[in-house]
Amino acid sequence: MTTTSTPRESVAAVGPMDSAQVVTVDHLRKSYGPGAGVQDVSFRVRQGEIFGIIGPNGAGKTTTVECICGLRIPDSGVIQVLGLDPQVHRAAIRERVGVQLQESALPLFIKVGEALELFASFYPQPADPAELLEALGLTDKRNTYYRRLSGGLKQRLSIALALIGNPQIAILDELTTGLDPQARRDTWELIEHVRDRGVTVILVTHYMDEAERLCDRVLLIDHGAVAALGTPAGLAQSAGGGTHLRFVPSVPFDTRMLTVLPEVTDVAREGQRIRVTGTGDLVGAVVRALEAAGVQARDMQVESATLDDAYVRLTHHLEEAQRP
Amino acid sequence: MTAHGLATQTRPSSRGFRELLKMEERRALRAPVGLLLGVLVPVILLVIFSAIRGLKQPAPGSTLTMFAQYIPVLIGMSVCLIALVSLPIPVVSDRQAGVLRRFATTPAPPSWVLAAQVIVNFALALIAIVILVAGGALFFGVRMPSQLGGFVLAALLCIAAMFGIGLLITSLARSPQVAGVVGTVLLYPLLFFAGMWTPKQNLAPTLQHIGNYTPLDAAVQAMDAAMQGHFPPARPLLVMAAYAVVLGVVAIRLFRWE
Protein backbone atom coordinates (compact mmCIF):
# COMPACT_ATOMS: atom_id res chain seq x y z
CA MET A 1 0.00 0.00 0.00
CA THR A 2 2.15 2.83 -1.15
CA THR A 3 -0.30 5.17 -2.79
CA THR A 4 -3.99 5.74 -2.73
CA SER A 5 -5.61 3.74 -5.47
CA THR A 6 -7.30 5.73 -8.18
CA PRO A 7 -10.92 6.19 -7.25
CA ARG A 8 -13.35 5.86 -10.08
CA GLU A 9 -15.24 8.92 -9.05
CA SER A 10 -13.29 11.35 -7.02
CA VAL A 11 -15.70 14.10 -6.10
CA ALA A 12 -19.16 13.63 -4.72
CA ALA A 13 -19.65 10.76 -2.36
CA VAL A 14 -23.18 11.00 -1.10
CA GLY A 15 -26.37 12.30 -2.67
CA PRO A 16 -28.40 11.57 -5.76
CA MET A 17 -26.58 10.78 -8.99
CA ASP A 18 -27.67 10.25 -12.55
CA SER A 19 -27.20 6.48 -12.45
CA ALA A 20 -30.02 4.33 -11.12
CA GLN A 21 -30.06 3.15 -7.55
CA VAL A 22 -30.38 -0.61 -7.30
CA VAL A 23 -30.45 -0.91 -3.51
CA THR A 24 -31.88 1.54 -1.01
CA VAL A 25 -31.70 0.98 2.72
CA ASP A 26 -33.47 3.41 5.05
CA HIS A 27 -33.06 3.32 8.82
CA LEU A 28 -32.50 -0.41 8.96
CA ARG A 29 -32.69 -1.85 12.46
CA LYS A 30 -32.16 -5.50 13.36
CA SER A 31 -31.00 -6.45 16.83
CA TYR A 32 -30.10 -9.70 18.49
CA GLY A 33 -30.02 -8.40 22.03
CA PRO A 34 -28.07 -5.50 23.48
CA GLY A 35 -25.18 -4.22 21.40
CA ALA A 36 -25.49 -6.78 18.62
CA GLY A 37 -26.88 -6.30 15.13
CA VAL A 38 -27.74 -3.09 13.33
CA GLN A 39 -29.14 0.03 15.06
CA ASP A 40 -29.67 2.55 12.26
CA VAL A 41 -28.17 2.14 8.80
CA SER A 42 -29.16 3.98 5.62
CA PHE A 43 -27.44 4.02 2.24
CA ARG A 44 -27.94 3.71 -1.51
CA VAL A 45 -26.12 1.49 -3.97
CA ARG A 46 -25.86 2.70 -7.57
CA GLN A 47 -26.09 0.54 -10.61
CA GLY A 48 -22.75 -0.77 -11.84
CA GLU A 49 -20.62 0.26 -8.90
CA ILE A 50 -18.55 -1.82 -6.53
CA PHE A 51 -19.94 -0.81 -3.17
CA GLY A 52 -17.88 -1.74 -0.14
CA ILE A 53 -19.21 -2.34 3.36
CA ILE A 54 -16.42 -2.20 5.90
CA GLY A 55 -16.23 -2.15 9.66
CA PRO A 56 -14.90 -4.04 12.67
CA ASN A 57 -16.03 -7.58 13.46
CA GLY A 58 -19.53 -7.59 14.88
CA ALA A 59 -20.28 -4.13 13.48
CA GLY A 60 -23.36 -5.35 11.62
CA LYS A 61 -21.98 -5.80 8.09
CA THR A 62 -23.24 -9.32 7.55
CA THR A 63 -26.59 -8.60 9.20
CA THR A 64 -27.05 -5.70 6.78
CA VAL A 65 -26.46 -7.79 3.66
CA GLU A 66 -28.54 -10.66 5.04
CA CYS A 67 -31.44 -8.24 5.32
CA ILE A 68 -30.83 -7.02 1.76
CA CYS A 69 -31.04 -10.52 0.32
CA GLY A 70 -34.11 -11.34 2.39
CA LEU A 71 -32.50 -13.91 4.69
CA ARG A 72 -33.36 -11.87 7.77
CA ILE A 73 -36.45 -9.86 8.60
CA PRO A 74 -35.56 -6.34 9.78
CA ASP A 75 -37.04 -5.09 13.06
CA SER A 76 -37.74 -1.80 11.31
CA GLY A 77 -36.65 0.26 8.34
CA VAL A 78 -37.28 0.04 4.63
CA ILE A 79 -35.21 -1.93 2.14
CA GLN A 80 -35.71 -1.90 -1.60
CA VAL A 81 -33.71 -4.07 -3.95
CA LEU A 82 -34.27 -3.35 -7.65
CA GLY A 83 -37.48 -1.67 -6.55
CA LEU A 84 -38.70 -4.77 -4.71
CA ASP A 85 -39.20 -5.55 -1.03
CA PRO A 86 -36.98 -8.54 -0.18
CA GLN A 87 -39.56 -9.87 2.30
CA VAL A 88 -42.48 -9.76 -0.13
CA HIS A 89 -40.74 -10.73 -3.36
CA ARG A 90 -38.40 -13.34 -1.98
CA ALA A 91 -38.20 -15.46 -5.11
CA ALA A 92 -37.85 -12.49 -7.46
CA ILE A 93 -35.02 -11.06 -5.36
CA ARG A 94 -33.23 -14.40 -5.24
CA GLU A 95 -33.40 -14.69 -9.01
CA ARG A 96 -31.78 -11.28 -9.47
CA VAL A 97 -29.32 -11.17 -6.59
CA GLY A 98 -26.39 -13.59 -6.45
CA VAL A 99 -25.07 -14.13 -2.95
CA GLN A 100 -21.88 -15.49 -1.51
CA LEU A 101 -22.16 -15.60 2.26
CA GLN A 102 -19.79 -16.25 5.10
CA GLU A 103 -20.13 -19.59 6.84
CA SER A 104 -21.84 -21.20 3.92
CA ALA A 105 -20.71 -24.39 2.25
CA LEU A 106 -21.64 -27.09 -0.24
CA PRO A 107 -22.19 -30.78 0.42
CA LEU A 108 -18.78 -32.48 0.63
CA PHE A 109 -19.64 -35.19 -1.90
CA ILE A 110 -20.66 -32.87 -4.73
CA LYS A 111 -18.36 -32.17 -7.69
CA VAL A 112 -17.59 -28.67 -8.97
CA GLY A 113 -19.37 -29.16 -12.30
CA GLU A 114 -22.38 -30.77 -10.62
CA ALA A 115 -22.70 -27.89 -8.17
CA LEU A 116 -22.87 -25.39 -11.03
CA GLU A 117 -25.40 -27.49 -12.96
CA LEU A 118 -27.50 -27.84 -9.82
CA PHE A 119 -27.50 -24.14 -9.00
CA ALA A 120 -28.08 -23.23 -12.66
CA SER A 121 -31.29 -25.29 -12.58
CA PHE A 122 -32.72 -23.01 -9.87
CA TYR A 123 -32.72 -19.91 -12.10
CA PRO A 124 -34.94 -18.99 -15.03
CA GLN A 125 -32.09 -17.65 -17.18
CA PRO A 126 -28.85 -19.07 -15.90
CA ALA A 127 -25.38 -18.38 -17.24
CA ASP A 128 -23.63 -21.16 -19.12
CA PRO A 129 -21.92 -23.29 -16.44
CA ALA A 130 -19.06 -24.27 -18.76
CA GLU A 131 -18.38 -20.65 -19.66
CA LEU A 132 -18.39 -19.61 -16.01
CA LEU A 133 -16.02 -22.43 -15.08
CA GLU A 134 -13.71 -21.22 -17.82
CA ALA A 135 -13.90 -17.60 -16.66
CA LEU A 136 -13.05 -18.59 -13.11
CA GLY A 137 -10.28 -21.00 -14.07
CA LEU A 138 -12.16 -24.00 -12.73
CA THR A 139 -12.53 -25.99 -15.94
CA ASP A 140 -9.93 -28.59 -15.01
CA LYS A 141 -11.54 -28.94 -11.56
CA ARG A 142 -15.01 -29.71 -12.81
CA ASN A 143 -14.78 -33.33 -11.71
CA THR A 144 -13.17 -32.55 -8.37
CA TYR A 145 -15.14 -33.14 -5.18
CA TYR A 146 -15.93 -30.05 -3.13
CA ARG A 147 -14.15 -31.49 -0.11
CA ARG A 148 -10.90 -31.74 -2.13
CA LEU A 149 -10.84 -28.05 -3.10
CA SER A 150 -8.38 -25.63 -1.50
CA GLY A 151 -9.70 -22.51 0.23
CA GLY A 152 -8.98 -20.39 -2.84
CA LEU A 153 -10.77 -22.76 -5.19
CA LYS A 154 -13.76 -22.97 -2.85
CA GLN A 155 -13.98 -19.19 -2.92
CA ARG A 156 -13.80 -19.18 -6.71
CA LEU A 157 -16.55 -21.78 -6.90
CA SER A 158 -18.53 -19.68 -4.47
CA ILE A 159 -18.21 -16.67 -6.78
CA ALA A 160 -19.21 -18.83 -9.72
CA LEU A 161 -22.34 -19.95 -7.86
CA ALA A 162 -23.16 -16.35 -6.96
CA LEU A 163 -23.03 -15.51 -10.68
CA ILE A 164 -24.66 -18.61 -12.18
CA GLY A 165 -28.13 -17.05 -12.14
CA ASN A 166 -27.00 -14.07 -14.25
CA PRO A 167 -27.69 -11.71 -11.34
CA GLN A 168 -28.01 -7.94 -11.57
CA ILE A 169 -26.46 -7.60 -8.12
CA ALA A 170 -23.78 -9.79 -6.55
CA ILE A 171 -23.31 -9.70 -2.79
CA LEU A 172 -19.92 -11.03 -1.76
CA ASP A 173 -19.24 -11.37 1.96
CA GLU A 174 -15.67 -11.68 3.30
CA LEU A 175 -14.56 -13.10 0.03
CA THR A 176 -10.81 -13.18 0.56
CA THR A 177 -10.64 -14.02 4.26
CA GLY A 178 -8.20 -16.89 4.69
CA LEU A 179 -6.76 -16.70 1.19
CA ASP A 180 -3.06 -16.41 0.43
CA PRO A 181 -1.87 -13.11 -1.11
CA GLN A 182 -1.80 -14.42 -4.68
CA ALA A 183 -5.29 -15.88 -4.40
CA ARG A 184 -6.51 -12.58 -2.96
CA ARG A 185 -5.14 -10.67 -5.93
CA ASP A 186 -6.67 -13.16 -8.37
CA THR A 187 -10.00 -12.79 -6.59
CA TRP A 188 -9.81 -9.01 -6.85
CA GLU A 189 -9.34 -9.27 -10.60
CA LEU A 190 -12.33 -11.58 -10.75
CA ILE A 191 -14.49 -9.07 -8.95
CA GLU A 192 -13.48 -6.38 -11.41
CA HIS A 193 -14.41 -8.76 -14.24
CA VAL A 194 -17.78 -9.29 -12.62
CA ARG A 195 -18.40 -5.57 -12.54
CA ASP A 196 -17.27 -5.28 -16.15
CA ARG A 197 -20.07 -7.72 -17.02
CA GLY A 198 -22.47 -5.06 -15.78
CA VAL A 199 -23.17 -6.56 -12.38
CA THR A 200 -23.43 -4.26 -9.38
CA VAL A 201 -21.22 -5.64 -6.62
CA ILE A 202 -21.74 -5.24 -2.89
CA LEU A 203 -18.54 -6.28 -1.22
CA VAL A 204 -18.32 -6.88 2.52
CA THR A 205 -14.80 -6.88 3.84
CA HIS A 206 -12.66 -5.99 6.80
CA TYR A 207 -9.55 -5.50 4.69
CA MET A 208 -8.96 -1.83 3.97
CA ASP A 209 -6.51 -2.50 1.13
CA GLU A 210 -9.19 -4.60 -0.56
CA ALA A 211 -11.83 -1.87 -0.23
CA GLU A 212 -9.37 0.76 -1.38
CA ARG A 213 -8.32 -1.20 -4.40
CA LEU A 214 -11.76 -2.32 -5.56
CA CYS A 215 -14.54 -0.11 -4.31
CA ASP A 216 -16.02 2.95 -5.94
CA ARG A 217 -17.64 3.88 -2.67
CA VAL A 218 -17.34 2.56 0.83
CA LEU A 219 -19.78 2.41 3.72
CA LEU A 220 -18.13 2.22 7.12
CA ILE A 221 -20.35 0.61 9.74
CA ASP A 222 -19.41 0.62 13.40
CA HIS A 223 -21.53 -0.52 16.33
CA GLY A 224 -24.50 -0.99 14.03
CA ALA A 225 -24.50 2.55 12.67
CA VAL A 226 -23.06 4.37 9.67
CA ALA A 227 -19.73 5.92 10.61
CA ALA A 228 -18.87 7.21 7.15
CA LEU A 229 -19.85 6.87 3.49
CA GLY A 230 -17.81 8.00 0.50
CA THR A 231 -15.11 7.17 -1.97
CA PRO A 232 -12.02 5.57 -0.45
CA ALA A 233 -10.01 8.67 -1.31
CA GLY A 234 -12.73 10.94 0.03
CA LEU A 235 -12.82 9.09 3.33
CA ALA A 236 -9.06 9.16 3.59
CA GLN A 237 -9.12 12.92 3.06
CA SER A 238 -11.98 13.56 5.46
CA ALA A 239 -10.24 11.71 8.25
CA GLY A 240 -7.43 14.27 8.31
CA GLY A 241 -5.94 13.39 4.98
CA GLY A 242 -2.39 14.42 4.41
CA THR A 243 0.73 12.51 3.65
CA HIS A 244 3.05 10.15 5.48
CA LEU A 245 6.77 10.45 4.85
CA ARG A 246 9.21 7.84 6.08
CA PHE A 247 13.01 7.94 5.89
CA VAL A 248 16.19 6.80 7.62
CA PRO A 249 18.32 9.80 8.65
CA SER A 250 22.05 9.60 7.90
CA VAL A 251 22.87 11.03 11.34
CA PRO A 252 20.79 11.47 14.50
CA PHE A 253 19.06 14.82 14.69
CA ASP A 254 16.60 16.70 16.83
CA THR A 255 13.14 16.02 15.46
CA ARG A 256 11.89 19.31 16.85
CA MET A 257 13.28 21.05 13.78
CA LEU A 258 10.56 19.18 11.84
CA THR A 259 7.70 19.62 14.26
CA VAL A 260 8.06 23.40 14.06
CA LEU A 261 7.39 23.35 10.31
CA PRO A 262 3.85 24.53 9.47
CA GLU A 263 3.32 21.61 7.08
CA VAL A 264 4.07 18.99 9.75
CA THR A 265 1.41 17.69 12.09
CA ASP A 266 3.23 14.76 13.67
CA VAL A 267 6.69 13.22 13.90
CA ALA A 268 7.25 9.72 15.22
CA ARG A 269 10.15 7.27 15.42
CA GLU A 270 9.67 3.79 14.00
CA GLY A 271 12.88 2.01 14.95
CA GLN A 272 15.60 3.54 12.81
CA ARG A 273 13.10 5.37 10.71
CA ILE A 274 11.39 8.66 11.19
CA ARG A 275 7.74 9.02 10.18
CA VAL A 276 6.50 12.51 9.44
CA THR A 277 2.80 13.21 8.91
CA GLY A 278 1.56 16.44 7.45
CA THR A 279 -0.19 18.32 4.69
CA GLY A 280 0.62 20.64 1.79
CA ASP A 281 4.14 20.46 0.35
CA LEU A 282 5.29 18.19 3.14
CA VAL A 283 8.07 16.52 1.16
CA GLY A 284 9.60 19.79 -0.01
CA ALA A 285 9.49 21.37 3.42
CA VAL A 286 11.04 18.37 5.15
CA VAL A 287 13.76 17.87 2.55
CA ARG A 288 14.74 21.56 2.74
CA ALA A 289 14.86 21.48 6.53
CA LEU A 290 16.98 18.32 6.56
CA GLU A 291 19.35 19.73 3.92
CA ALA A 292 19.80 22.89 5.94
CA ALA A 293 20.73 20.77 8.96
CA GLY A 294 23.11 18.59 6.92
CA VAL A 295 21.04 15.42 7.39
CA GLN A 296 20.60 13.07 4.45
CA ALA A 297 17.34 11.17 4.14
CA ARG A 298 17.72 7.59 2.91
CA ASP A 299 15.03 5.15 1.76
CA MET A 300 12.47 7.88 1.60
CA GLN A 301 8.88 6.69 1.10
CA VAL A 302 5.89 8.90 0.55
CA GLU A 303 2.39 7.65 1.22
CA SER A 304 -0.90 9.38 0.81
CA ALA A 305 -3.30 9.01 3.66
CA THR A 306 -5.14 5.73 3.20
CA LEU A 307 -8.53 4.34 3.92
CA ASP A 308 -6.81 2.48 6.72
CA ASP A 309 -6.05 5.80 8.43
CA ALA A 310 -9.64 6.86 8.05
CA TYR A 311 -10.87 3.53 9.33
CA VAL A 312 -8.71 3.61 12.44
CA ARG A 313 -9.55 7.21 13.14
CA LEU A 314 -13.29 6.89 12.58
CA THR A 315 -13.83 3.66 14.48
CA HIS A 316 -11.53 4.82 17.28
CA HIS A 317 -13.36 8.11 17.43
CA LEU A 318 -16.70 6.38 17.79
CA GLU A 319 -15.42 4.21 20.59
CA GLU A 320 -14.31 7.27 22.52
CA ALA A 321 -17.60 9.02 21.95
CA GLN A 322 -19.48 6.04 23.33
CA ARG A 323 -17.38 5.77 26.45
CA PRO A 324 -19.39 6.87 29.50
CA MET B 1 -36.03 -19.08 6.80
CA THR B 2 -39.19 -19.80 8.64
CA ALA B 3 -42.01 -21.94 7.37
CA HIS B 4 -44.12 -18.80 7.32
CA GLY B 5 -41.72 -17.00 5.02
CA LEU B 6 -41.52 -19.92 2.64
CA ALA B 7 -45.21 -19.98 1.96
CA THR B 8 -45.05 -16.69 0.06
CA GLN B 9 -42.38 -17.93 -2.30
CA THR B 10 -43.34 -18.66 -5.88
CA ARG B 11 -42.04 -21.94 -7.19
CA PRO B 12 -39.35 -21.96 -9.83
CA SER B 13 -39.31 -24.59 -12.52
CA SER B 14 -39.47 -28.22 -11.48
CA ARG B 15 -36.15 -28.80 -13.20
CA GLY B 16 -34.52 -27.38 -10.08
CA PHE B 17 -36.25 -29.96 -7.93
CA ARG B 18 -35.21 -32.81 -10.20
CA GLU B 19 -31.60 -31.62 -10.00
CA LEU B 20 -31.86 -31.46 -6.22
CA LEU B 21 -33.24 -34.99 -6.21
CA LYS B 22 -30.29 -36.03 -8.33
CA MET B 23 -28.00 -34.49 -5.73
CA GLU B 24 -29.62 -36.55 -2.99
CA GLU B 25 -29.25 -39.68 -5.11
CA ARG B 26 -25.55 -38.91 -5.47
CA ARG B 27 -25.31 -38.48 -1.74
CA ALA B 28 -26.99 -41.83 -1.23
CA LEU B 29 -24.49 -43.50 -3.57
CA ARG B 30 -21.31 -41.64 -2.60
CA ALA B 31 -21.88 -41.50 1.16
CA PRO B 32 -23.81 -44.75 1.28
CA VAL B 33 -24.91 -44.83 4.92
CA GLY B 34 -28.54 -45.01 3.88
CA LEU B 35 -27.82 -47.64 1.25
CA LEU B 36 -26.06 -49.84 3.81
CA LEU B 37 -29.00 -49.45 6.18
CA GLY B 38 -31.58 -49.99 3.46
CA VAL B 39 -29.99 -52.96 1.68
CA LEU B 40 -27.24 -54.56 3.71
CA VAL B 41 -28.93 -54.53 7.12
CA PRO B 42 -32.07 -56.36 5.90
CA VAL B 43 -29.96 -58.99 4.14
CA ILE B 44 -27.86 -59.57 7.24
CA LEU B 45 -30.95 -59.73 9.44
CA LEU B 46 -32.58 -62.30 7.14
CA VAL B 47 -29.48 -64.50 7.13
CA ILE B 48 -29.00 -64.30 10.91
CA PHE B 49 -32.62 -64.96 11.78
CA SER B 50 -32.94 -67.80 9.30
CA ALA B 51 -30.00 -69.48 11.03
CA ILE B 52 -31.85 -69.65 14.35
CA ARG B 53 -33.29 -73.18 14.43
CA GLY B 54 -36.21 -72.72 16.76
CA LEU B 55 -37.72 -70.03 14.57
CA LYS B 56 -38.84 -72.59 11.96
CA GLN B 57 -41.52 -73.77 14.42
CA PRO B 58 -45.05 -72.48 14.07
CA ALA B 59 -45.65 -69.56 16.40
CA PRO B 60 -48.10 -70.18 19.26
CA GLY B 61 -51.54 -68.83 18.43
CA SER B 62 -50.60 -67.89 14.87
CA THR B 63 -50.71 -69.36 11.41
CA LEU B 64 -47.15 -68.18 10.78
CA THR B 65 -43.80 -69.69 11.65
CA MET B 66 -41.84 -67.79 14.27
CA PHE B 67 -39.43 -66.71 11.52
CA ALA B 68 -42.29 -65.32 9.45
CA GLN B 69 -43.52 -63.52 12.53
CA TYR B 70 -40.19 -61.82 12.77
CA ILE B 71 -40.40 -60.35 9.25
CA PRO B 72 -42.54 -57.36 10.36
CA VAL B 73 -40.14 -56.79 13.28
CA LEU B 74 -37.17 -56.78 10.89
CA ILE B 75 -39.04 -54.40 8.58
CA GLY B 76 -39.68 -52.17 11.58
CA MET B 77 -36.01 -52.24 12.48
CA SER B 78 -34.81 -51.40 8.97
CA VAL B 79 -37.29 -48.56 8.55
CA CYS B 80 -36.35 -47.33 12.02
CA LEU B 81 -32.64 -47.16 11.14
CA ILE B 82 -33.33 -45.30 7.90
CA ALA B 83 -35.72 -42.87 9.59
CA LEU B 84 -33.51 -42.18 12.63
CA VAL B 85 -30.08 -42.17 10.95
CA SER B 86 -30.13 -41.85 7.19
CA LEU B 87 -32.93 -39.26 7.04
CA PRO B 88 -31.93 -36.71 9.69
CA ILE B 89 -28.14 -36.80 9.79
CA PRO B 90 -27.33 -35.47 6.28
CA VAL B 91 -29.75 -32.55 6.69
CA VAL B 92 -28.48 -31.75 10.19
CA SER B 93 -24.84 -31.87 8.98
CA ASP B 94 -25.72 -29.71 5.98
CA ARG B 95 -27.33 -27.20 8.29
CA GLN B 96 -24.34 -27.16 10.63
CA ALA B 97 -21.87 -26.75 7.74
CA GLY B 98 -23.87 -23.91 6.17
CA VAL B 99 -25.09 -25.85 3.14
CA LEU B 100 -28.73 -25.02 3.86
CA ARG B 101 -27.73 -21.38 4.30
CA ARG B 102 -26.19 -21.52 0.82
CA PHE B 103 -29.39 -22.94 -0.69
CA ALA B 104 -31.49 -20.38 1.17
CA THR B 105 -29.94 -17.62 -0.97
CA THR B 106 -31.12 -19.24 -4.22
CA PRO B 107 -34.64 -19.24 -5.67
CA ALA B 108 -34.96 -22.93 -4.75
CA PRO B 109 -37.51 -23.14 -1.92
CA PRO B 110 -35.67 -24.66 1.03
CA SER B 111 -38.59 -27.07 1.45
CA TRP B 112 -37.21 -28.78 -1.66
CA VAL B 113 -34.08 -29.80 0.21
CA LEU B 114 -36.21 -31.59 2.80
CA ALA B 115 -38.55 -33.06 0.23
CA ALA B 116 -35.69 -34.49 -1.84
CA GLN B 117 -34.15 -36.07 1.25
CA VAL B 118 -37.51 -37.57 2.26
CA ILE B 119 -38.08 -39.01 -1.22
CA VAL B 120 -34.67 -40.67 -1.45
CA ASN B 121 -34.99 -42.19 2.03
CA PHE B 122 -38.51 -43.30 1.29
CA ALA B 123 -37.11 -45.20 -1.69
CA LEU B 124 -34.45 -46.75 0.54
CA ALA B 125 -37.09 -47.85 3.05
CA LEU B 126 -39.15 -49.43 0.25
CA ILE B 127 -36.06 -51.30 -0.98
CA ALA B 128 -35.49 -52.64 2.54
CA ILE B 129 -39.09 -53.82 2.81
CA VAL B 130 -39.00 -55.51 -0.60
CA ILE B 131 -35.76 -57.29 0.28
CA LEU B 132 -37.21 -58.58 3.56
CA VAL B 133 -40.55 -59.73 2.15
CA ALA B 134 -39.37 -61.04 -1.22
CA GLY B 135 -36.10 -62.41 0.20
CA GLY B 136 -38.00 -64.15 2.97
CA ALA B 137 -40.40 -65.66 0.46
CA LEU B 138 -37.80 -66.71 -2.14
CA PHE B 139 -35.04 -68.07 0.08
CA PHE B 140 -36.46 -68.78 3.50
CA GLY B 141 -39.90 -70.21 2.82
CA VAL B 142 -41.94 -67.36 4.29
CA ARG B 143 -45.36 -67.05 2.72
CA MET B 144 -46.10 -63.75 0.96
CA PRO B 145 -48.57 -61.60 2.95
CA SER B 146 -51.99 -62.96 2.00
CA GLN B 147 -53.67 -59.58 2.62
CA LEU B 148 -51.32 -57.71 0.28
CA GLY B 149 -53.26 -54.44 0.18
CA GLY B 150 -53.43 -54.27 3.96
CA PHE B 151 -49.76 -55.13 4.18
CA VAL B 152 -48.74 -52.36 1.77
CA LEU B 153 -50.88 -49.86 3.68
CA ALA B 154 -49.34 -50.94 7.00
CA ALA B 155 -45.81 -50.74 5.58
CA LEU B 156 -46.37 -47.27 4.09
CA LEU B 157 -47.83 -46.00 7.37
CA CYS B 158 -44.88 -47.52 9.21
CA ILE B 159 -42.51 -45.49 7.00
CA ALA B 160 -44.61 -42.36 7.43
CA ALA B 161 -44.77 -42.66 11.24
CA MET B 162 -41.06 -43.31 11.60
CA PHE B 163 -40.23 -40.48 9.19
CA GLY B 164 -42.32 -38.21 11.42
CA ILE B 165 -39.93 -39.00 14.27
CA GLY B 166 -36.93 -38.65 11.95
CA LEU B 167 -38.07 -35.25 10.71
CA LEU B 168 -38.61 -34.04 14.26
CA ILE B 169 -35.00 -35.01 15.05
CA THR B 170 -33.95 -33.20 11.87
CA SER B 171 -35.66 -30.04 13.04
CA LEU B 172 -34.50 -30.09 16.64
CA ALA B 173 -30.95 -31.47 16.58
CA ARG B 174 -28.25 -28.81 16.43
CA SER B 175 -25.48 -31.18 15.34
CA PRO B 176 -25.23 -34.61 13.69
CA GLN B 177 -23.77 -35.94 16.94
CA VAL B 178 -26.90 -34.92 18.86
CA ALA B 179 -29.09 -36.39 16.11
CA GLY B 180 -27.13 -39.65 16.30
CA VAL B 181 -27.46 -39.92 20.07
CA VAL B 182 -31.18 -39.12 20.07
CA GLY B 183 -31.76 -41.67 17.32
CA THR B 184 -29.85 -44.38 19.15
CA VAL B 185 -31.64 -43.70 22.43
CA LEU B 186 -35.03 -43.93 20.72
CA LEU B 187 -34.13 -47.05 18.75
CA TYR B 188 -34.02 -49.43 21.71
CA PRO B 189 -37.42 -48.78 23.34
CA LEU B 190 -39.05 -48.70 19.91
CA LEU B 191 -37.57 -52.09 19.02
CA PHE B 192 -38.34 -53.47 22.47
CA PHE B 193 -42.05 -52.76 22.07
CA ALA B 194 -41.96 -54.05 18.51
CA GLY B 195 -40.96 -57.46 19.89
CA MET B 196 -37.35 -57.52 18.78
CA TRP B 197 -36.14 -59.37 21.86
CA THR B 198 -39.22 -61.01 23.28
CA PRO B 199 -42.68 -61.60 21.86
CA LYS B 200 -45.13 -59.01 23.01
CA GLN B 201 -47.41 -61.49 24.80
CA ASN B 202 -44.57 -62.11 27.30
CA LEU B 203 -44.76 -58.49 28.52
CA ALA B 204 -46.73 -57.27 31.55
CA PRO B 205 -50.23 -55.96 30.59
CA THR B 206 -49.28 -52.36 31.37
CA LEU B 207 -46.26 -52.56 29.05
CA GLN B 208 -48.40 -54.21 26.37
CA HIS B 209 -50.87 -51.36 26.71
CA ILE B 210 -48.13 -48.74 26.40
CA GLY B 211 -46.72 -50.63 23.43
CA ASN B 212 -50.00 -50.29 21.55
CA TYR B 213 -49.29 -46.59 21.23
CA THR B 214 -45.70 -46.82 20.03
CA PRO B 215 -45.25 -46.61 16.25
CA LEU B 216 -43.20 -49.74 15.69
CA ASP B 217 -45.45 -51.93 17.83
CA ALA B 218 -48.42 -50.63 15.85
CA ALA B 219 -46.56 -51.31 12.61
CA VAL B 220 -45.75 -54.89 13.61
CA GLN B 221 -49.35 -55.57 14.72
CA ALA B 222 -50.71 -54.24 11.42
CA MET B 223 -48.24 -56.11 9.20
CA ASP B 224 -48.61 -59.30 11.25
CA ALA B 225 -52.38 -59.25 10.72
CA ALA B 226 -51.92 -58.73 6.99
CA MET B 227 -49.45 -61.62 6.78
CA GLN B 228 -52.07 -63.86 8.42
CA GLY B 229 -54.63 -62.79 5.84
CA HIS B 230 -56.61 -60.18 7.76
CA PHE B 231 -56.98 -56.52 6.95
CA PRO B 232 -55.05 -54.68 9.72
CA PRO B 233 -57.19 -53.46 12.64
CA ALA B 234 -57.95 -49.75 12.84
CA ARG B 235 -56.05 -48.90 16.01
CA PRO B 236 -52.49 -49.58 14.85
CA LEU B 237 -53.20 -47.87 11.53
CA LEU B 238 -54.55 -44.79 13.31
CA VAL B 239 -51.65 -44.75 15.77
CA MET B 240 -49.16 -44.73 12.90
CA ALA B 241 -51.10 -42.10 10.97
CA ALA B 242 -51.21 -39.91 14.09
CA TYR B 243 -47.43 -40.10 14.54
CA ALA B 244 -46.89 -39.26 10.88
CA VAL B 245 -49.23 -36.27 10.78
CA VAL B 246 -48.61 -34.73 14.21
CA LEU B 247 -44.83 -35.11 14.29
CA GLY B 248 -44.48 -34.26 10.60
CA VAL B 249 -46.39 -30.99 10.99
CA VAL B 250 -44.53 -30.05 14.19
CA ALA B 251 -41.20 -30.88 12.54
CA ILE B 252 -41.88 -28.70 9.51
CA ARG B 253 -43.05 -25.86 11.75
CA LEU B 254 -39.87 -26.02 13.81
CA PHE B 255 -37.50 -26.45 10.89
CA ARG B 256 -34.67 -23.91 10.70
CA TRP B 257 -32.22 -23.34 7.89
CA GLU B 258 -29.33 -22.38 10.17
Chai-1 contact restraints between the chains, C-beta under 6 A:
chainA,res_idxA,chainB,res_idxB,connection_type,confidence,min_distance_angstrom,max_distance_angstrom,comment,restraint_id
A,C69,B,T105,contact,1.0,0.0,6.0,A-B,restraint_1
A,R90,B,Q9,contact,1.0,0.0,6.0,A-B,restraint_2
A,A91,B,Q9,contact,1.0,0.0,6.0,A-B,restraint_3
A,A91,B,T10,contact,1.0,0.0,6.0,A-B,restraint_4
A,A91,B,P107,contact,1.0,0.0,6.0,A-B,restraint_5
A,R94,B,T106,contact,1.0,0.0,6.0,A-B,restraint_6
A,R94,B,P107,contact,1.0,0.0,6.0,A-B,restraint_7
A,E95,B,P107,contact,1.0,0.0,6.0,A-B,restraint_8
A,V99,B,T105,contact,1.0,0.0,6.0,A-B,restraint_9
A,E103,B,G98,contact,1.0,0.0,6.0,A-B,restraint_10
A,S104,B,G98,contact,1.0,0.0,6.0,A-B,restraint_11
A,S104,B,R101,contact,1.0,0.0,6.0,A-B,restraint_12
A,S104,B,R102,contact,1.0,0.0,6.0,A-B,restraint_13
A,A105,B,A97,contact,1.0,0.0,6.0,A-B,restraint_14
A,A105,B,G98,contact,1.0,0.0,6.0,A-B,restraint_15
A,A105,B,V99,contact,1.0,0.0,6.0,A-B,restraint_16
A,P107,B,V99,contact,1.0,0.0,6.0,A-B,restraint_17
A,F109,B,R27,contact,1.0,0.0,6.0,A-B,restraint_18
A,F109,B,R30,contact,1.0,0.0,6.0,A-B,restraint_19
A,F109,B,A31,contact,1.0,0.0,6.0,A-B,restraint_20
A,L118,B,E19,contact,1.0,0.0,6.0,A-B,restraint_21
A,L118,B,M23,contact,1.0,0.0,6.0,A-B,restraint_22
A,S121,B,R15,contact,1.0,0.0,6.0,A-B,restraint_23
A,S121,B,G16,contact,1.0,0.0,6.0,A-B,restraint_24
A,S121,B,E19,contact,1.0,0.0,6.0,A-B,restraint_25
A,F122,B,P12,contact,1.0,0.0,6.0,A-B,restraint_26
A,F122,B,G16,contact,1.0,0.0,6.0,A-B,restraint_27
A,F122,B,T106,contact,1.0,0.0,6.0,A-B,restraint_28
A,F122,B,P107,contact,1.0,0.0,6.0,A-B,restraint_29
A,F122,B,A108,contact,1.0,0.0,6.0,A-B,restraint_30
